[in-house]
Amino acid sequence: MKLLKAIIFSFLLAGISPQTHAQFFKKIANHAKEKVKREAERRTERRVDKGIDKTFDKAEGEIDGKNKSGKKNKKTKKKNQSNQTANTQKNTIKKTTANPQPKLVWSRYDFVPGDTVIFEDGPADDEEVGEFPSRWDLKEGNAEIAEVDGNMVIVFPHGGEIVPYLKNSKEDYLPEVYTIEFDAYYQPEDPRRVWISFYDSKNQKRIGQDITFYYYGIRYKDSGSDYKPDKPKGGWRHFAIAVTKDKLKAYMDDQRLVNIPHIGFNPTGVTLEVDGYAADKVFGYIKNFRIAKGGVKYYKRVITDGKIIVNGIKFDVNKATLKPESMGPINRIYRLMKKQPDLKFSVEGHTDSDGDEAFNLKLSKERAKTVMNKLISMGIDKSRLKYTGWGESKPIDNNNTPEGKANNRRVEFVKF
């Protein structure tokens, strides 16, 4: 109340008209109403989520063999002890043998990233720890650069709302077809939420509905579902959104959890918000954020261009190890080759200009070979595939921006 009186007194001293006073306080009131509405929606979501969690916990308890008093049946207890012994023996065997290569199990993952990157933030290795991320602008709260397990990430110590720092941020910078990807870190049973809004909250008018990402699932309005492979665990989750005109799909790891045929509005920009809930216990980490413009279907590209350019096949840094989310484009290439049995591809790797030129050339060849071998292991005859690498010698974009580098780091499937 004291603050309000101080504001009114300052206006009177400045000689501002009563009409201006009214307009000013109307804006404040509207802003407050919007904040209250959003917070009410989110608190309702939180209460619903807690109810859902309790239901799942109860069901899981029954499955584990608990009776109504919470005690396990003797048979179940004995069986669990036997399973624990077996698991201990398995773990002992694993420790005494070489670590196997991780298996890519995203066999039905159908998300394919857009062709042209229009915003990219890793963040970069040259970002200063403790500083605000240079690729973003702040709407409210707080965000800063941190290093976690040797990787640069964006951390939200007390929650925050940020938007891509773009020259055309006041305009509608999203095409009709585009994709959004990012990785978010969650602790086990983490109550924190991440939101993506389809407008720039600092520079554009609010539009549409937020999409909410949890450690166990995704929600969009009344749609969405949970993804609990076993017991919810902490760690990095890969999230992806695909928008094709009026249609929206959203993915968590290898599962599609949201499929909306008509969203009913035109997205104009992107806002990333991370919850400050329980911020004194848990930090929210974000990395590998990308917005990319979509394009023509794979077969049409082969007919018109004789090749398919894919920048959604991703690898570990300076390695030829495929990341699981790479399976979306690879699955699409596999299905195309199965439908077109006469189609043959030269798998060709490309890098950006960072690092040593000779190393980049070798790396691009190794990555192309990895992709080729993956397709062969899926059932494509090896006579229909070959591979090579070009390193940094054939850029299709500049190497001066994160977006340009991302477009140059690609795999091409060239018809032969």
N, C-alpha and C positions, 0 to 999 in steps of 0.2 A: 504493500500500500504506500509505503514511504517512497519507493522508487517511482510509482505512478504519479504521486504528487510532485516529485522532483521533475519528471518529464513535462507535466502540465505547466509548472512554473517556468521552466526553461523556454517553452513555447510562447508564454505570455511576454517574457522579457524580450524575445526575438521579434515580437510584433506580428506573429503569424495569425492569420484570420481564423475565426471559428470554423469556417467551411473546411479549411485545411486540417484543423484539429479533427473534425469528424471523419475526413477521408483517412487520416493517419490511423485513428483508433479502429476504424472499420477494417483496415488491412490487418492490424494486430489481432482483432477478434476472429477474422477469417482464418488467419494462420493458426491461431490457437485451436479453433474448431477442427481444422484439418489434422493437427498433431494429436488431439484427443481422440479423433475417429480412428486414426491409424493405430494408436496405442491400444485402444479398446479392442480392435480386431486382433492385434497380436496377443493380447492377454487372453482373449477367448481361445485363440489357437493353442496357447500354452496350456490352458486348463484341459482342452480336448486331448492334447497330446499326453498329458499326465494320466488321463483316464484310459487312453489307449494302452499306455505302457503298463498300467496296473492290470488291465485285462490280459495282456500278453504274459506278464509275469505269473499271473494266476494259472493261465493255461500251461505255461512251461513247467510250473511246479507240479501240475497234475501229470504231465508227460514224464517228468523225472521220477514219478512214483511216490509223490507226497500225498498223504491223506489230509483230511480236513484239519487236523491238529498241527499240520506242518511237518510231521515225522515221516520218514521214508519207510516203506514196507521192507521187511527183512529180505525178501527175495530180491527186490530192487537194489537194496544196499549191498548184498553179496555180489550181485551182478556188476554193480558199479566198481566195487573193489577189484573184481577180476579184470574189468576194462582198464582200470588205472594201472594195474600191474602190467598188462599187455602194452599199454601206451608207454610206460616207463621203459620197457624192453625195446620198443620201437625207437624211442628217443635215444637210447644208448647206442643202438645200431647206427642211427643217423650221425651221431657225433664221431663215430669211428670210421666213417666213409667220407669220400669227397662230396662237397656240396653239389647237388645236381643243378642243371640249368633250369630256371623257372619256366613253367609251361604256360603258354598263352591259351587261356580257356575261353576267350571272348569269341567263341565260334559263331554266335548269332548276332553279334553286335553290328547294328546297321547304321550307326551314325557316321556320316562322311563330312569332314570339315569343308568350309568354303574354299574356293580356289585362290582368292586374293586376300591377303591379310591387310586389314585397314587400321587395326590397333593391336599392339603387341607389348606385353610387359612381363619379363621373366620373374623378378626384376634382373637387371643387368649386374654383372659382377663388379662394375665400377661405381655402383651406388654407395653412398656413405651410410654406414650403420648409424641409426639414431636420427637420421634426417627424414623429412617427409618425402615419399616416393615422387621422383621428378616427372614421371609419366602421367601423374594424376593431379586433380584439383580437389580441394576440400569443400564439402558442403557443411558438415558439422561433425563434432566428435574429434577423434584423433586417429592418425595412422602414421607409421614410421617404418623404416627399413631395419630388418634384423637378419642375422645369420643363424640358421638352424641346420644342424647336421651338415655343415659345409655348403649349404645352399642359401642364396639370398631370397628372402620372403618379405611380404608386407604383413606387419603385425598391428593389431588393433587392441591396445592395452585396456581401453575402457569403452570399446565400441566406437564405430565411426561410419560416416557416409561419404564416399568419394566418387568422382566422375572422371572419365578419361579427359586428359588435357589436350584438346584439339582446337585448331584454329577456327573450325566451322561448328563449334559446339552449340551455337544458338540455332543452327539449322537442323533439318532432318537429315542426319548423316547415315541412316541405316537404309540399305537397299531393300528391294522386295524379298530377296532370298539371302539369308545370312546365317551364320552360326556364332555361338558364344561358347567358349571353353574356359575352365579354370580348375585349379586344385585347391581344396580346403582341408585343413587339418582339424581333426576332432579328437578329444579325449574320450575314453570309454564313458558311456552314459552322459555325454556332453549335452547340456541344455542349450548351448549356443545355437543361434540360427544365422543363416546368410540369406540376404535378399538380393534379387536382381529386379530392378525396375526398368521399364521400357521407355524411359525418357530421361533426360539430363536434369536432375533435380535442382541444379544450381542455375541453369541457363534456359531451361525450357518449361513449358506449362505441363503440369501433371496430367498423365493420361494412362488409361488402362489399369491393369492389376499387377501387383508384385508376384513374383514366383519365389517360394520359400524352400530353402535347402537345409535339411537336418542331417545328423550323423546316420540316420536310419532310413531316410526317404525324402520325397519331394512333394510339395503341395502347391497347387494352383487353383484358387477359388475352392470349389468343392471336389476337384479332381486330384488325382495323384494316388500314390500307394507307398507302402513301406517295403524296404528291402533288408531282410534280416537273414543272411545266409546261415548263420548259426546264432550265437549270442553276439549282440552288437559289440564291435571292437573299435578301439581308437585307431588313429592313423590317417594317412592321406586318402581322400576321396576325390575321384575325378568326376566332375560334373560337365554336362554339355547340353546346349539348347540349339535346336534347329527350327528356324522360322521360314516358312515358304508362303509368302503372301499372307493369307489369313489363317494358316495352319501352324500349330506349335507342338513340338515334341521336346521332351526333356529326359535326360539320362543320368543315372548314377552308376559309376563304374561300368559294368557290362550289361546293365538292365535299363530298359526303357520303362519309365514309371509314369510319364504324362504323355497323353496324345489328344490334343484339342483340335477338332476340325475347323472351328471358327472362333477366333479370339475377339472379333468384333471391333477392332480399332487398329490404327496405323502406328506402330512403334516409331519413335523419332530419335531415340538415343538410349544410353545405358547408364544406370546408376548401380554401384555396388555398395551394399550396407552390411556390416557385421554387427551382431548383437553385442551389447555390453553386459548382458546377463551373466552373473557370477564371474565378472571380470577380475575380481580379486583372487580367484582361484585358477582360472584358465584363460590363456591368451588365444585369440583367433588368428590363424595364419592363412594367407592366401598367396598362391604363386601361379605362374604359367597362364596368365589371363590373356585371352585372344578373341578378337572379333574379326571374322572373315566373310567376305562377300561370296555368295554361292555362284553356281554356274550351270553350264549345259551338262546333260547327262553323259556318262562315260562313253556310251556307244556312238552318240552323235559327235563327240570330240574325235573319236577314231576316224569316222567317216570324213569329217571336214578338215581336221588337222593332221591326221595320221599318227597322233600320239595323245596320251593323257598325262597331264601335269598334276601331280599330287603333292601338296605340302603338309598333308595330315598324317603321313607316316613318320612317326617320331622315334628317336633313339636316345639312349642314355648319352650324357655329355661325353664327347670325344671317344665314343664307343659305337660298335655295330650291333648292340643289343636292342632289340625292338621293345618299345613300351607297349603295354597291353592295349591302350586306346588306338594303336595303329591298326588293329584288326578290322575296324570299320571300313577304311578304304581297301584293305587287302581282301576282305570278304566280298566287296563289290567287284573287284577285278576278277576274283575267282569265279563268281557267278556269271560274269560277262564271258569269260573264256569257256565255261561249260555250255553256255547257250550258243556260242559261236565257235564250233570245234576247229575251224580253219584259221582262227586268229592266233598269231604268234607275236610275242613281245620281246624286245630287248629292254631289260630293266636297267635303267641308267641313273646313277647317283650324282648329286650335285651338292656343293656346300657354299657357305658364304666365304668372305675373304679373311675372316679372323683366323689368326694362327699361321703356322708354316704351310707354304704352298705344297710342298712334297707330302707332308702329313695329310693335308686335306684331300689330295689326289688318292692316296692309299685308303683313307677312311671312306671316301665316296665309293670306291670299288668294293670294299668289304661290306658296306651297308647295302649296296645293290645285290650282292651275292646272298646276303641274309634274306632279303625279300624274295629273291628267286627261289631259294631253298624252301622258304616257308610255303610258297605256292605249290612246289613239287610235293612237299609233305602232305598237302591238302588233297592231292590227287591229280594235279595238272602234269601231263607228260613232259619230261625234261627236254624233249626234242622241240617243244614249242616255246622254250625260254632260253635266253642267254643274258649275260650281264656285262656291264662295264661302268666305269666311273670317270667323271670329268673334273672333279674337284671344284675349284673356284673359277675355272676358265670360261664358263658359259653363263654368266649372270643374266637374269631376266628383269632385275630391278637394281636399284642402287644399294651400296653396302654402307650407307651413311646413317641409316635409321633402323630401329628394331624391326619395323614393318618390312623394309626392303631386304634386310638379312633373312627374315623369316620366309619371304617369297623365294629367295635364292636357295635356301635349304630345302631341297625337294627331291622327289623321285619321279622320273618320267618313264612311262611305258610306251616305247616307240614300236610301231608296227613294222614287221619285216616279213 
